[in-house]
């Protein structure tokens, strides 16, 4: 169950979403995400006034991070797809190297992602890089699906899945049970990929974010909250095209 609340800090009204989750811990956890949204994870037994009081104790901290992420979004520049820029693969930062050559292709070589193309225009480099990410995502995600599916004893057969580029989501589960994964996820660490796959696999059994859903997710990935926070913190960089 989720509930939306807000508070006033200075001249700003800051909204936050309360999500009641099963947890052995008794404290309220507050998360500020790169898009400026605020989520509060609260134990099921907590009352809303008590949760709001906990939020107000950290109102200054929340406002600081909301403002900081807003500044980062305002300063984010579109990629030029030129040599020297940073690109990501499986959680590591690499330097982009663009070379002119007759045979288009992308290689991972000595700490660099090397793109060779007859035309070094930004659009051509972007397309080659996107195709390389997609190929690598297909291979890596297939292995990670097998690894995670082995831990899901209620899964009768491996689910259908495919790659779909999304601007704000890492994955989703269609009404027909097909899992959709964002190829940009290949830029994230392996444990983050496994978290997203686990998250969507659980939706095959529980179609909402109920307490039962989170209990199921915790069985597959006990540290999912930490991994999710890590992935959320990288979203601005990894989704930037």
HELIX and SHEET records of a PDB file:
HELIX    1   1 UNK A   48  UNK A   57  1                                  10    
HELIX    2   2 UNK A   59  UNK A   75  1                                  17    
HELIX    3   3 UNK A  122  UNK A  149  1                                  28    
HELIX    4   4 UNK A  183  UNK A  187  5                                   5    
HELIX    5   5 UNK A  190  UNK A  203  1                                  14    
HELIX    6   6 UNK A  211  UNK A  220  1                                  10    
HELIX    7   7 UNK A  224  UNK A  238  1                                  15    
SHEET    1   A 4 UNK A   2  UNK A   9  0                                        
SHEET    2   A 4 UNK A  12  UNK A  21 -1                                        
SHEET    3   A 4 UNK A  38  UNK A  43  1                                        
SHEET    4   A 4 UNK A  29  UNK A  32 -1                                        
SHEET    1   B 4 UNK A  86  UNK A  89  0                                        
SHEET    2   B 4 UNK A  92  UNK A 100 -1                                        
SHEET    3   B 4 UNK A 112  UNK A 117  1                                        
SHEET    4   B 4 UNK A 105  UNK A 109 -1                                        
SHEET    1   C 3 UNK A 161  UNK A 163  0                                        
SHEET    2   C 3 UNK A 179  UNK A 181  1                                        
SHEET    3   C 3 UNK A 171  UNK A 173 -1                                        
END                                                                             
